[in-house]
Amino acid sequence: MLFLSKPIRWVAALFSIEMTGFSPMGTGEPGLLAAGAAGPTTNAPPKGTPPSKGRGLPFHGNIAAIDKVAKTITMRGEKHRVFYVTPQTKINKDKSPATLNALAVGDYVGGYAREKADGKLELVTLNIGEAVGKGK
């Protein structure tokens, strides 16, 4: 016989009772012995919750292109990542609020973006100006 401590035997007994549908009250209906006994569980978010905001990623570098009509900026580099400016995007130039019109090709920028389910990178913050620690 395998030796089981009392707490482990107690848990094993609960699972065997739950599987057989034994009711401690003797009514013949399965009792609720565990939180999961009420029904199947899933990893899906509860109904009524907003969808995930997406994976966030910080970025920095120089601007390669600006499309003010489509409200996108393209970064220099191997990948030429395209970031989308949304109405919620906070744009700052030298720590003061600014607009997309304050941005020019070649400007050094940094900030934070979120990757949406469709793969688009939407800007949360965009900071226009020199890199921290780099003086003229």
C-alpha positions in Angstrom: 0.0 0.0 0.0 1.2 3.5 -0.9 1.6 5.8 2.1 -0.3 9.0 1.7 -0.3 11.8 4.2 -3.7 13.0 5.5 -3.9 16.2 3.4 -3.1 14.3 0.2 -5.7 11.5 1.1 -8.3 14.3 1.7 -7.6 15.9 -1.7 -7.7 12.5 -3.4 -11.0 11.7 -1.7 -12.5 15.0 -2.9 -11.6 14.3 -6.5 -13.0 10.8 -6.4 -16.3 12.1 -4.8 -16.5 14.8 -7.4 -16.0 12.3 -10.3 -18.6 9.9 -9.0 -21.2 12.6 -8.3 -21.6 11.6 -4.6 -23.7 14.1 -2.7 -22.8 14.6 1.0 -26.4 15.5 1.7 -27.7 12.2 0.3 -30.1 13.9 -2.2 -28.7 12.0 -5.1 -27.6 15.3 -6.8 -23.9 16.0 -7.1 -22.7 18.5 -4.5 -20.5 21.4 -5.2 -17.3 20.3 -3.6 -14.8 22.4 -5.6 -14.8 25.7 -7.5 -14.4 23.8 -10.8 -17.4 21.5 -10.2 -19.9 24.1 -11.5 -19.0 23.6 -15.1 -16.2 23.5 -17.6 -13.5 26.2 -17.4 -11.7 27.9 -20.2 -8.7 30.2 -20.6 -10.9 32.7 -22.5 -11.4 36.1 -20.8 -14.7 36.6 -19.0 -17.5 38.0 -21.2 -17.8 41.7 -21.1 -14.1 42.4 -20.7 -12.4 44.6 -23.2 -9.9 42.9 -25.7 -6.3 42.9 -24.9 -4.4 46.1 -25.6 -1.6 44.1 -27.4 2.1 43.6 -26.7 3.9 46.8 -25.9 7.3 47.7 -27.1 9.6 50.7 -26.5 11.5 52.1 -29.5 13.9 54.8 -30.6 15.7 56.0 -33.7 15.6 58.4 -36.5 12.6 59.1 -38.8 12.9 57.9 -42.4 9.5 59.1 -43.6 6.4 60.8 -42.4 2.9 60.4 -44.0 0.7 63.1 -42.4 -2.4 62.0 -44.4 -2.2 58.4 -43.3 -0.8 59.5 -39.9 2.2 57.1 -40.0 5.9 57.5 -39.3 8.6 55.1 -40.7 11.8 54.5 -38.8 15.2 54.1 -40.3 16.8 50.7 -39.9 16.9 47.3 -41.4 13.2 46.7 -40.9 11.8 50.2 -41.7 9.1 49.7 -39.0 5.9 51.8 -39.6 4.1 53.3 -36.6 0.5 54.6 -36.7 -0.4 57.8 -34.8 -3.9 57.5 -33.2 -6.0 60.2 -31.5 -4.8 58.8 -28.1 -1.1 59.2 -29.0 0.7 61.6 -26.7 3.3 63.5 -28.7 6.0 65.6 -26.9 8.8 67.7 -28.3 11.5 68.6 -25.7 9.1 67.6 -22.9 6.3 69.9 -24.1 3.1 68.8 -25.9 3.4 68.9 -29.7 1.6 67.7 -32.8 2.6 65.5 -35.8 3.4 68.8 -37.7 6.4 69.3 -35.3 8.0 66.2 -36.7 10.6 66.2 -39.5 12.5 63.5 -41.4 15.8 62.8 -39.7 14.5 63.7 -36.2 15.5 61.5 -33.3 12.5 60.0 -31.6 11.7 57.5 -28.9 8.5 56.3 -27.3 6.2 53.4 -26.7 4.0 51.5 -29.1 1.5 48.6 -28.9 1.3 45.8 -31.5 -2.3 45.1 -32.4 -3.8 41.8 -33.4 -3.5 42.7 -37.1 0.3 43.4 -36.6 0.0 47.2 -36.8 2.2 49.2 -34.4 0.1 52.0 -32.8 2.0 54.7 -30.9 1.1 55.3 -27.3 3.8 58.0 -26.8 6.1 59.7 -29.2 9.0 61.9 -27.8 10.7 64.1 -30.3 14.2 65.4 -29.5 17.7 64.4 -28.7 18.6 61.1 -27.1 19.1 61.2 -23.3 22.7 61.7 -22.5 23.7 63.0 -25.9 24.7 66.6 -25.9 25.4 68.9 -28.9 
